[in-house]
């Protein structure tokens, strides 16, 4: 049994078993979370992981820049350890950026097409 703490919900604590997605596990305990596709493709359910480890290997919505900023896709992410999350749209401050004003570098693209960061 793992503890999921929601930092921007007065550090409210919930339980996770890690066998189902965090979206399902938290919603089952009454947490109101936004979601859309529920298969890791639309980004609606993104949350920010402040501490802990999750497995979100099946997500396809996030690019490397978003992952590096701590974003996780709750509809596919499973808890591996105790975690601290920020949830909801107020956690999305670093999720989007203007692609024309501030384009992604090659190493910040989606993981399967990103190139290593130049040093
Ligand atoms: S609900 Fe679409 S990515 Fe999670």
Boltz pocket constraint, residues with backbone or C-beta under 6 A from the ligand:
constraints:
  - pocket:
      binder: B
      contacts: [[A, 34], [A, 35], [A, 36], [A, 37], [A, 38], [A, 39], [A, 40], [A, 41], [A, 42], [A, 43], [A, 44], [A, 45], [A, 46], [A, 61], [A, 73], [A, 74], [A, 75], [A, 76]]
      max_distance: 6.0
